[in-house]
Amino acid sequence: MSKKVGIVGVGNVGASLAFSLAIKGTCKQIVLKDLRENVVQAMALDIAQAASVSNSKTLISVEKEDFKNCDVIVITAGLPRKPGMSRDDLLLTNAKIMKSVFEDIQEDNPNAIYIIVSNPLDAMVYTALKVSKLPKNRILGMAGILDSARMEYFIREKLGYGEGEIDAKVMGGHGDDMVPLPSYTTVQGKKLTEILSKEEIDQIVEKTKHGGAQIVKLLGNGSAYYAPAFSTSLMVEAILNDSKKVYPSAVLLEGEYGYKDIVAGVLVKIGKNGAEEILELEINEQRQKEFAHSVSSVKELVETLNSKFFV
Ligand code: NAD
């Protein structure tokens, strides 16, 4: 409990993450940073009061001088896509924000492990690695826990099992071409492929892929935040507790699955050193193709970054 977590970007996801960590008492201090200073101060007060009523000892700060020597830093800063903005415009805008965030905080936080949440996720992890020049274990992206949680939810909805009985795995980039893995998904220890028909599994896979878009459409202005925030809190805890838990996370691949210099979601053992080990699953030919497709979508974004941003 002697640990410090920094959060940059205290919008929907950042504030919900701070709330989750604070009421669970995950760390000693949470330091918040956002351009909207009054809003972040209001959030800090509200969350600190929630922590107080939940008997948590976690302290919340917005003081600039406290944003140093953090053990974990979560970055959710970024702009949403606005009308008229192309996918590339959003990519370059958020890459600029990512760069400015690292310029602002990196020096004062020499030992931090970074969790990136900002979208487009895989490209933002790549940007963070490039601008910070940190080793690959120090920067992870959160998406796979969320995508897996969505798959678990849709399986539960179909089968009616309770919490903890379902373990789903999703890898690949964070987008419509993510790669849900039914053969590595279990219900009470039994393979999903032995329980549901191919058609039923296909339906769950489709729902999982569009789980984020479903919420975006209903909200009308913004994207999901409770599940993303809670998923991020699990990664924060794995680092702070050095738990060595295995979670799907976006990391730089250097030969794993045959890919180099690209970020994608894979299973990662997480501990105090961040991404401590990448676990390579044996995946069938169809999933390999889907993974290749997913990686090629991330590659397109990385090529845009390399030709227009890192020049
Ligand atoms: P939001 O608009 O509510 O919050 C973003 C916050 O970032 C705002 O408060 C804004 O003021 C702040 N910000 C912008 N530039 C900044 C800077 N330079 N320094 C500090 N703060 C800055 O958005 P949200 O719903 O919280 O989502 C945040 C990001 O997370 C978005 O990019 C979103 O697409 C992404 N997201 C990712 C996942 C995932 O699975 N990886 C899930 C949900 C959302």
Boltz pocket constraint, residues with backbone or C-beta under 6 A from the ligand:
constraints:
  - pocket:
      binder: B
      contacts: [[A, 8], [A, 9], [A, 10], [A, 11], [A, 12], [A, 13], [A, 14], [A, 33], [A, 34], [A, 35], [A, 36], [A, 76], [A, 77], [A, 78], [A, 79], [A, 80], [A, 97], [A, 100], [A, 101], [A, 116], [A, 117], [A, 118], [A, 119], [A, 120], [A, 121], [A, 142], [A, 143], [A, 146], [A, 174], [A, 222], [A, 223], [A, 224], [A, 225], [A, 228]]
      max_distance: 6.0
